[in-house]
Amino acid sequence: MPDLGKYAFEVLSSYGATLLLLAGLLALTLRRGRAARAALKKIEAEIKQDG
């Protein structure tokens, strides 16, 4: 690990915050993707029933 000197806390906390934000965005993307697939499946089922 490089010597960060007196700014070690700031640099490491910035890395930590960035990782948390990326994890949150990934979770949100996966959740919205699942919801979109479920909605599409529902629409396709309705079309098959009507057709």
Buried (B, 14 or more C-beta within 10 A) or exposed (E): EEEEEEEEEEEEEEEEEEEEEEEEEEEEEEEEEEEEEEEEEEEEEEEEEEE
